[in-house]
Amino acid sequence: MLEWILILLIIAAVAGLLGLNSVAGVAMTGVKILIGIVLVLFLLAVLGIIAIA
């Protein structure tokens, strides 16, 4: 999932540099959602609620 975050960040940066603001906005929205999911999973793993094997 971290790979997807990095890929979307690169897409957003390139789109922003090329002036494609709508594409950059969509990519950044995807990044925000994925970061939220990663943070929730991390907190659940730290608290011992789920076990990631």
C-alpha positions as CSV (number, residue, x, y, z in Angstrom):
1,M,0.0,0.0,0.0
2,L,2.9,2.3,0.6
3,E,4.0,1.8,-3.0
4,W,0.6,3.1,-4.1
5,I,1.0,6.2,-1.9
6,L,4.4,6.9,-3.5
7,I,3.1,6.3,-7.0
8,L,0.1,8.7,-6.5
9,L,2.4,11.3,-4.9
10,I,4.6,11.2,-8.0
11,I,1.6,11.4,-10.3
12,A,0.3,14.4,-8.3
13,A,3.6,16.2,-8.4
14,V,4.0,15.7,-12.2
15,A,0.4,16.7,-12.9
16,G,0.8,19.8,-10.8
17,L,4.0,20.8,-12.6
18,L,2.2,20.3,-16.0
19,G,-0.7,22.4,-14.9
20,L,-3.2,19.5,-14.7
21,N,-4.8,20.6,-11.4
22,S,-7.8,18.3,-11.6
23,V,-5.6,15.2,-12.0
24,A,-3.3,16.4,-9.2
25,G,-6.3,16.9,-7.0
26,V,-7.7,13.5,-7.6
27,A,-4.3,11.9,-7.0
28,M,-3.8,13.8,-3.7
29,T,-7.3,12.7,-2.6
30,G,-6.3,9.1,-3.2
31,V,-3.1,9.7,-1.3
32,K,-5.0,11.1,1.7
33,I,-7.4,8.2,1.8
34,L,-4.6,5.6,1.6
35,I,-2.6,7.4,4.3
36,G,-5.7,7.3,6.5
37,I,-6.1,3.6,5.9
38,V,-2.4,2.9,6.6
39,L,-2.6,4.9,9.9
40,V,-5.7,3.1,11.1
41,L,-4.1,-0.3,10.3
42,F,-0.9,0.8,12.1
43,L,-2.8,1.9,15.2
44,L,-4.8,-1.3,15.3
45,A,-1.6,-3.3,15.0
46,V,0.2,-1.3,17.7
47,L,-2.8,-1.7,20.1
48,G,-2.8,-5.5,19.4
49,I,-6.4,-5.5,18.0
50,I,-5.3,-7.1,14.8
51,A,-2.2,-9.2,13.9
52,I,-0.5,-8.6,10.6
53,A,1.3,-11.7,9.6
